[in-house]
């Protein structure tokens, strides 16, 4: 019967590759948006906190970040560390395959204090806000578009 379930199944199979590719792109894009928003919102002094936002694919990283990409004082290297952290995320996500877990790691012992508002440079809950804002960047994008 034309237009029946068999026809629908055939048309969906025709979109399988497009859906997989676009879903992976969309997932990487959301992860990069979340990472970027966290990095931008991260309070800055020496640059260590911004540099601690590290993206990994497959497994989480538990290595504590002990130094900034570009060490500084009083935020003097904020821009350089922000760019280095974003570049690291882009590189980590570049070859990610559909189904592989993405981890946004922040491995400094004082991250909970920063996220609770310990620094006047960031609002309490800035990490949760970055996640919510990052997820919303991809609403409405179709995985069927070629």
Secondary structure, 3 states (H helix, E strand, C coil): CCCCHHHHHHHHHHCHHHHHHHHHHHHHHHHHHHHHHHHHHCCCCCCHHHHCEEEEECCCCCCCCCCCCCCCCCCCCHHHHHHHHHHHHHHHHHCCCCCCCEEEEECCCCHHHHHCCCCCCCCCCHHHHHHHHHHHCCCCCCCCCC
